[in-house]
Every structure is written in C-alpha cells, then in structure tokens.
Amino acid sequence: MKKVTMADVAKRAHVSKSTVSQYLNKRYEYMSEETKKRIAEAIEELGYQPNFIARSLKQKSTATIGVIVFNILHMLTTQVLRAIEDICQQRDFHVIVCNTDDDPEKEKKYIEMLRAKQVDGLIIFPTGKNVALYEQMVEEQFPLVFVDRIVPGVEADAILLDNHQAAVLAVDYFAQQGYERIGIVTPPIAPHVIPRMERIEGFRQALSDKGLPIIEEYMVGMEIPCIKRRLATLFSSSHPPEALFAINDLTLMEILTFVKDHNLRIPDDIALISIDDVPFAHIYTPALTTIAQPTFAMGKKAAERLFMQIDQKTKHRPQVLRFPPTFIERGSAKRRT
C-alpha cells in the first residue's frame, strides 16, 4: 500500500506543501480557519502520519524529554510525573520515564542513553552521586531541572518542598496537643539526600525551639523493610514515644502495618503525622493527619522551567524553587479528652 505523503495531503486540501508543513508545526499566524479545516480533514481522510524522524532532523528537536525518577512507587513521583506529562501534551512533546531505584549507576546509564536519543531536555529526581555528569550538562547548557532534591555545587533549576517548614508544622501540632515524647521515622540517613536531611534537621530544631526533648532512641532511620522490627523494639520499652512523624508515604505504610500487627490504637497509643497526603488518608480510621506537598504545582513548574530553557536563546539563570507544605488536620494526631 502506497505511503501517504505531505504532497498527497496538500493536493487533497488544495494548498501547498509548505502550508501543510506550517499547519503540522502549528504556525497558524497567516492561515484562515477554512484552510486549517481543509488540511485537518485531508489528514484524517488519507490517514496521514507525519515523519517525526525527518521533522526532528530538520528542526533539530526530537520533541521528547526524559524524566529520571529515583522511585516510581512514591506518590510524589507519580503525581509530579502526571503534571509534567500534562504540560508536555500541550506542547506535543513525548516523555520517556526511567526509574533508577536511587542507584547512581543506573542513573548514569539512563542519562547517557537519553542524551544519545537526543532528548531535548531532562527532568531528574537526582541520586546526587553523578556530580561530574550533572556539571557537564550545565556547562553544555543542556536543559536540566532537578525535582525533590538539589545537588550542592551544581547550578541547575531545582523544584522541591520547603522541607524544614514541613517538619516544623508536624512538631508544632504535636506540641499543641500536649505530646512530649516525639519520634521520627525515616529511611537511612544519607547526607546526599537533601530533603531527608532537611526534614530531620527541621524536626530537631523544632523540638529544641519548643523546649521538647530530642531523644536519639526515637530517631528511627533505616531501610524500609527493617522499620517495623525497630518499632517493635522501641514500643516494648518502658517509655515508648507518644507520637511519630513519618517523613514520607513509604515510612507511613510501615508504621501503619506495625500498628495493625500489634493491635495499637491511633492516636490513643501512638499519635501520627505524615508528609504526603496519601489517597486513603481521609478514609482511614481514624483519618490521617498529613502534610501535603503541592505535587501537581511542582511538576507543572518543573516542566515550565525545562521548556523555558529549551525555548530561550540566552544563557539560563537557574533557580531553586521551594514550595510551601499544607497541613491537613484530621484525627490521627489529635489528643482525645
């Protein structure tokens, strides 16, 4: 079967090939509505499929960006991805998503692979371990945006939560409710994971500002599968924590599983606040008090900053943009009278 060409579309629509090309590239400045309608109808009737490879070579753009995430299971990741995809859809850009499992070697391979495919830019949830590679992209003025983390010393756009404020919101609420023995549950403490460190530092500072004790025993920082075992040890002691702050949705799930397995009651036996407003928070019993990240706004801004770099001809001035958290009061941290 003969392949339908742009010339066939032009002939059917009674326009020139250059007019069809302008239509396909959405350059409508001097095109009447009637002309656009005829071209659209001709494309549909003939089943024309544009040659994206040829267009990419001509325009020096693949109309594709890469998004490299460290854990696609995080609610933050999936919601940010959705927002990025929405913006790319509006621009007729494709998105390639890669998951690194926070492994710097996988991240390095994905960066190299995506650049070999000539993507127009990268949005990366960085491991923080490929500094030389990040710096090379910055030096080449390759469009680059970090999400959720910054990489010290690398001058790139970064979109992330105000992590310090999120921790302050949790501690302040616990203190208002009269809790004094307050713990925090995190994945392993890792200096290169900036949000984790900022939340822990914010937690410590907020306790100090409130005159509450900082009890090292209550600082549970370890691999996700080990958290329940550590909590079991902690709650078998004579003075377990009265309240726990989960720094993300994955640690929250471990706490909730531990609570269920040990027949504990929230908030009677343990009060609970988590960062990330998980979808089931409002239907859990009791409903979970959470600190929401503006994930869709963050994803939208990440895509906008990337396209700003793709579109502009002058040297880009990178910015670190921190988004405010939102405290959502429900029942899991409210002291019952």
C-alpha positions as CSV (number, residue, x, y, z in Angstrom):
1,M,0.0,0.0,0.0
2,K,1.4,3.4,-1.0
3,K,2.6,5.6,1.8
4,V,0.6,8.8,2.2
5,T,2.9,11.8,1.8
6,M,2.6,15.5,2.7
7,A,2.2,16.2,-1.0
8,D,-0.9,14.0,-1.0
9,V,-2.4,16.0,1.8
10,A,-1.6,19.2,0.1
11,K,-3.2,18.1,-3.1
12,R,-6.4,16.9,-1.3
13,A,-6.6,20.2,0.7
14,H,-5.8,22.3,-2.3
15,V,-2.9,24.0,-0.6
16,S,0.9,24.0,-1.0
17,K,3.2,21.6,0.9
18,S,4.7,24.5,2.8
19,T,1.2,25.3,4.1
20,V,0.7,21.7,5.3
21,S,4.1,21.9,7.0
22,Q,3.1,25.2,8.7
23,Y,-0.1,23.5,9.9
24,L,1.8,20.5,11.3
25,N,4.1,22.8,13.1
26,K,1.2,24.9,14.5
27,R,2.3,28.0,12.7
28,Y,-1.1,29.4,12.1
29,E,-0.4,33.2,12.0
30,Y,-1.5,33.7,8.4
31,M,-3.7,30.7,8.0
32,S,-7.5,31.0,7.7
33,E,-9.8,28.8,9.7
34,E,-11.1,27.4,6.4
35,T,-7.6,26.3,5.3
36,K,-6.9,24.7,8.7
37,K,-10.2,22.8,8.4
38,R,-9.4,21.5,4.9
39,I,-5.9,20.3,5.9
40,A,-7.3,18.6,9.1
41,E,-9.9,16.8,7.0
42,A,-7.4,15.8,4.4
43,I,-5.1,14.3,7.1
44,E,-8.0,12.4,8.6
45,E,-9.3,11.1,5.3
46,L,-5.9,10.0,4.0
47,G,-4.7,8.6,7.3
48,Y,-1.5,10.7,7.0
49,Q,1.2,10.1,9.6
50,P,3.9,12.7,9.8
51,N,7.5,11.6,9.6
52,F,8.7,12.6,13.0
53,I,12.3,11.5,12.3
54,A,12.6,13.7,9.3
55,R,11.0,16.6,11.2
56,S,13.4,16.1,14.1
57,L,16.4,16.3,11.7
58,K,15.0,19.4,10.1
59,Q,14.0,21.2,13.3
60,K,17.0,19.8,15.4
61,S,14.5,18.7,18.0
62,T,13.0,15.3,18.9
63,A,10.0,16.8,20.7
64,T,10.9,14.5,23.5
65,I,12.1,14.9,27.1
66,G,13.4,12.4,29.6
67,V,12.3,12.1,33.2
68,I,14.5,10.1,35.5
69,V,13.0,9.2,38.9
70,F,14.6,7.6,41.9
71,N,11.5,5.6,43.0
72,I,8.4,5.4,40.8
73,L,6.4,3.9,43.7
74,H,6.4,7.2,45.7
75,M,3.2,9.1,45.5
76,L,5.2,12.3,45.0
77,T,6.8,10.8,41.9
78,T,3.6,9.6,40.2
79,Q,1.8,12.9,40.8
80,V,4.7,15.0,39.6
81,L,5.0,12.8,36.5
82,R,1.3,13.3,35.7
83,A,1.7,17.1,35.9
84,I,4.8,17.0,33.7
85,E,3.0,14.8,31.1
86,D,0.1,17.3,31.0
87,I,2.4,20.2,30.1
88,C,4.2,18.1,27.6
89,Q,0.9,17.1,26.0
90,Q,0.1,20.7,25.5
91,R,3.4,21.2,23.7
92,D,3.1,18.0,21.6
93,F,6.2,16.6,23.4
94,H,6.7,13.0,24.3
95,V,8.0,11.8,27.7
96,I,10.4,8.9,28.4
97,V,10.4,7.8,32.0
98,C,13.2,5.9,33.7
99,N,13.4,4.6,37.2
100,T,16.8,4.4,39.0
101,D,15.9,2.8,42.4
102,D,18.2,5.6,43.7
103,D,21.1,3.7,42.1
104,P,23.7,6.2,40.7
105,E,25.0,3.7,38.2
106,K,21.5,3.2,36.7
107,E,21.1,7.0,36.7
108,K,24.3,7.4,34.8
109,K,23.3,4.9,32.2
110,Y,19.9,6.5,31.8
111,I,21.3,10.0,31.4
112,E,23.7,8.7,28.7
113,M,21.0,6.7,26.9
114,L,18.5,9.5,26.8
115,R,21.1,12.0,25.6
116,A,22.1,9.5,22.9
117,K,18.5,9.5,21.9
118,Q,18.8,13.3,21.6
119,V,16.0,14.2,24.0
120,D,15.5,18.0,24.2
121,G,15.9,18.1,28.0
122,L,16.0,16.2,31.2
123,I,14.0,16.4,34.4
124,I,15.8,14.4,37.1
125,F,15.0,13.3,40.6
126,P,18.8,13.0,41.3
127,T,20.7,10.5,43.3
128,G,23.2,13.2,43.9
129,K,26.1,10.9,43.1
130,N,26.8,11.8,39.4
131,V,28.1,15.3,40.0
132,A,30.5,15.3,37.1
133,L,27.8,14.3,34.7
134,Y,25.4,17.0,36.1
135,E,28.1,19.6,35.8
136,Q,28.9,18.6,32.2
137,M,25.2,19.2,31.2
138,V,25.2,22.6,32.9
139,E,28.4,23.5,31.2
140,E,26.9,22.5,27.8
141,Q,23.7,24.5,28.7
142,F,21.7,21.3,28.2
143,P,18.2,21.9,29.5
144,L,18.1,20.4,33.0
145,V,15.8,20.5,36.0
146,F,16.1,18.7,39.4
147,V,13.0,17.7,41.3
148,D,12.7,17.0,45.0
149,R,16.4,17.3,45.6
150,I,19.2,19.8,45.0
151,V,22.8,18.9,44.3
152,P,25.2,21.2,46.2
153,G,27.6,22.9,43.8
154,V,25.6,22.2,40.7
155,E,23.9,25.3,39.3
156,A,20.7,23.9,37.9
157,D,17.0,24.6,38.4
158,A,15.6,22.7,41.4
159,I,12.0,22.2,42.4
160,L,11.3,20.9,45.9
161,L,9.3,21.2,49.1
162,D,10.1,23.6,52.0
163,N,11.2,20.5,54.0
164,H,12.2,22.4,57.1
165,Q,8.8,24.0,57.4
166,A,7.0,20.7,56.9
167,A,8.8,19.3,59.9
168,V,8.1,22.4,61.9
169,L,4.3,22.0,61.2
170,A,4.3,18.5,62.5
171,V,6.2,19.2,65.7
172,D,4.2,22.4,66.4
173,Y,0.9,20.4,66.1
174,F,2.2,17.6,68.4
175,A,3.3,20.2,70.9
176,Q,-0.2,21.9,70.8
177,Q,-1.8,18.6,71.5
178,G,0.4,18.1,74.6
179,Y,2.8,15.4,73.3
180,E,6.3,15.5,74.6
181,R,7.9,12.2,73.6
182,I,8.0,12.6,69.9
183,G,9.9,10.4,67.4
184,I,10.6,10.5,63.6
185,V,10.7,7.6,61.1
186,T,12.9,7.9,58.0
187,P,14.7,5.8,55.5
188,P,18.5,5.6,56.2
189,I,20.2,8.9,57.0
190,A,22.1,9.9,53.8
191,P,23.8,13.3,53.5
192,H,23.3,13.4,49.7
193,V,19.5,13.0,50.1
194,I,18.8,16.7,50.8
195,P,15.1,16.5,51.6
196,R,15.6,13.7,54.1
197,M,18.3,15.7,55.9
198,E,16.3,18.9,55.8
199,R,13.3,17.2,57.4
200,I,15.4,15.6,60.1
201,E,17.2,18.9,60.8
202,G,13.9,20.8,60.9
203,F,12.5,18.2,63.3
204,R,15.4,18.6,65.7
205,Q,15.3,22.4,65.5
206,A,11.5,22.5,66.1
207,L,11.8,20.2,69.1
208,S,14.5,22.5,70.5
209,D,12.5,25.6,69.8
210,K,9.6,24.2,71.7
211,G,11.7,23.1,74.6
212,L,10.9,19.4,74.0
213,P,13.5,16.6,74.5
214,I,15.4,15.3,71.5
215,I,15.6,11.6,72.2
216,E,18.0,9.8,69.9
217,E,16.4,6.5,70.6
218,Y,13.2,7.8,68.9
219,M,15.1,8.7,65.7
220,V,14.3,5.7,63.6
221,G,16.3,5.9,60.4
222,M,16.9,2.6,58.5
223,E,16.0,0.6,55.4
224,I,12.2,0.4,54.8
225,P,11.9,-3.4,55.5
226,C,13.7,-3.0,58.9
227,I,11.4,-0.3,60.3
228,K,8.7,-2.5,61.8
229,R,11.3,-4.5,63.7
230,R,12.9,-1.4,65.1
231,L,9.5,0.0,66.1
232,A,8.7,-3.3,67.9
233,T,11.8,-2.9,70.0
234,L,11.0,0.7,70.7
235,F,7.5,0.1,71.8
236,S,8.5,-2.8,74.1
237,S,10.4,-0.3,76.2
238,S,9.1,1.3,79.4
239,H,8.9,4.7,77.8
240,P,7.9,4.4,74.1
241,P,7.2,7.6,72.0
242,E,3.8,9.2,72.3
243,A,3.9,10.5,68.7
244,L,5.6,9.6,65.4
245,F,6.4,11.8,62.4
246,A,6.7,9.8,59.2
247,I,8.7,11.7,56.6
248,N,7.1,10.2,53.5
249,D,4.4,7.8,52.3
250,L,6.7,4.7,52.4
251,T,7.6,5.1,56.1
252,L,3.9,5.8,56.8
253,M,2.9,2.4,55.4
254,E,5.5,0.7,57.6
255,I,4.1,2.4,60.7
256,L,0.5,1.6,59.8
257,T,1.4,-2.0,59.3
258,F,3.2,-2.1,62.6
259,V,0.2,-0.6,64.4
260,K,-2.1,-3.2,62.9
261,D,0.2,-6.1,63.6
262,H,0.5,-5.1,67.3
263,N,-3.1,-4.1,67.9
264,L,-2.2,-0.5,68.7
265,R,-4.7,2.4,68.6
266,I,-4.2,5.7,66.8
267,P,-4.0,8.2,68.4
268,D,-4.6,6.6,71.9
269,D,-1.4,4.5,71.8
270,I,0.5,6.5,69.3
271,A,-0.2,9.8,67.5
272,L,0.8,10.0,63.9
273,I,1.5,12.7,61.3
274,S,3.0,12.0,57.8
275,I,4.4,14.0,54.9
276,D,2.5,13.1,51.7
277,D,-1.3,13.2,51.7
278,V,-1.9,9.6,50.6
279,P,-5.2,8.9,48.8
280,F,-6.6,6.8,51.7
281,A,-5.8,9.4,54.4
282,H,-9.3,10.7,54.7
283,I,-11.0,7.2,54.8
284,Y,-8.5,5.5,57.2
285,T,-9.8,5.1,60.7
286,P,-9.0,7.5,62.3
287,A,-8.5,9.8,59.3
288,L,-4.8,10.6,59.0
289,T,-3.3,14.0,59.7
290,T,-0.9,14.7,56.9
291,I,1.3,17.4,55.4
292,A,0.7,17.7,51.7
293,Q,3.2,18.5,49.0
294,P,1.8,20.6,46.1
295,T,2.9,17.8,43.7
296,F,1.0,18.9,40.7
297,A,2.2,22.5,41.0
298,M,5.7,21.2,41.4
299,G,5.5,19.0,38.4
300,K,4.0,21.9,36.3
301,K,6.7,24.3,37.4
302,A,9.4,21.7,36.6
303,A,8.1,21.3,33.1
304,E,7.7,25.0,32.6
305,R,11.3,25.7,33.7
306,L,12.6,23.0,31.3
307,F,10.7,24.5,28.4
308,M,12.0,27.9,29.3
309,Q,15.5,26.5,28.8
310,I,14.6,24.7,25.6
311,D,12.9,27.8,24.1
312,Q,15.3,30.6,25.1
313,K,18.4,31.5,23.3
314,T,20.2,33.5,26.0
315,K,22.1,32.0,29.0
316,H,19.8,30.5,31.6
317,R,19.8,31.7,35.2
318,P,19.0,28.7,37.4
319,Q,16.7,29.0,40.4
320,V,15.9,26.8,43.5
321,L,12.2,27.0,44.0
322,R,10.8,25.7,47.3
323,F,7.0,25.1,47.6
324,P,5.1,25.5,50.9
325,P,3.6,22.5,52.5
326,T,-0.1,22.3,53.6
327,F,-1.1,20.9,57.0
328,I,-4.2,18.8,56.8
329,E,-5.7,18.2,60.3
330,R,-7.6,15.0,60.7
331,G,-7.8,12.6,63.6
332,S,-4.5,10.7,63.9
333,A,-2.7,13.2,66.0
334,K,-5.5,14.8,68.0
335,R,-5.3,14.0,71.7
336,R,-8.6,12.8,72.9
337,T,-10.1,14.2,76.1
